[in-house]
Amino acid sequence: MRAIAITGQGEAARLILSEAPDPRPAADEVLIDVAATAVNRADLLQRKGLYPPPAGASQILGLECSGIIRELGADVKDWSVGDEVCALLPGGGYAERAVAHRGSVMRVPNRLTLTDAAAVPEVFLTCSLNLFQIAEAPAVGWALVHGGGSGIGTAAIQLLRHAGVKTIVTAGSTEKCNRCLDLGAVAALNYRHGDFTPEVMDLTEGQGVDVVLDSIGAPYLAQHLKCLAVGGRLILIGLMGGAVSEINLGTLLAKRIAIHGSTLRSRSAAEKARIVTGFLQRFKAALDVGTVRPIIHTVLPLEEAQAAHEILEESSHFGKVVLQVQDE
């Protein structure tokens, strides 16, 4: 099958179209003819050798895909050959065929094409897990989300809006801020203008936010402690800005703040199945009617995977970058 391979190492690593053996489904897996996959920042780290896949996972990049089930593992009873699906993957999406655990597979929402659906699993499941299952974002409460124009950011804005949570986002340009407002954010702050804490506190009338979804890490830690409400939750899902920082434990105690580190890829198949179930129970209807949807920045052919990575590295995108693997 056609698949993307990595050539070179570190910052010099590049993506090329190559050939790879077809994967085979285990007893609890399905084999998918991949229509499309989507690019995530974790893929950029893996390309550079900084984020190896979990033990036993495909070495091929790609944490999600959409397509048509080609074959069922011996123990799979809840899916059928020919079903149109999207799936969360531990790896393997940048290829013509991929295997997924049966519990990580979802039916393509009614109003989405297979190409659109490739942009659903990773970001929507990440946001559902962290904002609602872990942080328990309260209706009519406040959330602060960084990278409002990213795949995670655009998904978070929509899910929080649907749940009745007022969302403040940060983004790197006026255009991105305005598009975040159009999606349903209450406020969008340009992070290039400096410390966001005063504006967050003004917007929340001095109370602070209930939840912070943070992909930046160290540089924002002190600001987060200031702008979190009493009993607030800081959910750390990335370290784009760095991993090492000092923390004021007095503020942590006084405000009863909880800091929770969270990843999705390394969780067990059983955990992921529960995350999928929780997401579908709460948001499937919204996806089916189109009130929640993936935001697609651009669709490129599989062989342009390197160009897709460069778009993310430049942060020139709004929403998801999708790779078309095969025609629908």
RAQUI-V51063 format. One record per run of one state. SS is the DSSP state (~ for helix, > for strand, _ for the rest). FROM is the first residue (numbers start at 1). TO is the last residue. If there is no record, write none. Layout:
ss=SS from=FROM to=TO
ss=SS from=FROM to=TO
This chain:
ss=_ from=1 to=1
ss=> from=2 to=7
ss=_ from=8 to=9
ss=~ from=10 to=12
ss=_ from=13 to=13
ss=> from=14 to=19
ss=_ from=20 to=28
ss=> from=29 to=38
ss=_ from=39 to=40
ss=~ from=41 to=47
ss=_ from=48 to=63
ss=> from=64 to=72
ss=_ from=73 to=83
ss=> from=84 to=88
ss=_ from=89 to=94
ss=> from=95 to=95
ss=_ from=96 to=96
ss=> from=97 to=101
ss=~ from=102 to=104
ss=> from=105 to=107
ss=_ from=108 to=113
ss=~ from=114 to=117
ss=_ from=118 to=120
ss=~ from=121 to=134
ss=_ from=135 to=141
ss=> from=142 to=145
ss=_ from=146 to=150
ss=~ from=151 to=163
ss=_ from=164 to=165
ss=> from=166 to=171
ss=_ from=172 to=173
ss=~ from=174 to=183
ss=_ from=184 to=186
ss=> from=187 to=190
ss=~ from=191 to=193
ss=_ from=194 to=196
ss=~ from=197 to=203
ss=_ from=204 to=208
ss=> from=209 to=214
ss=_ from=215 to=216
ss=> from=217 to=217
ss=~ from=218 to=227
ss=> from=228 to=236
ss=_ from=237 to=241
ss=> from=242 to=242
ss=_ from=243 to=248
ss=~ from=249 to=254
ss=_ from=255 to=257
ss=> from=258 to=261
ss=_ from=262 to=268
ss=~ from=269 to=289
ss=_ from=290 to=295
ss=> from=296 to=301
ss=~ from=302 to=314
ss=_ from=315 to=319
ss=> from=320 to=324
ss=_ from=325 to=328
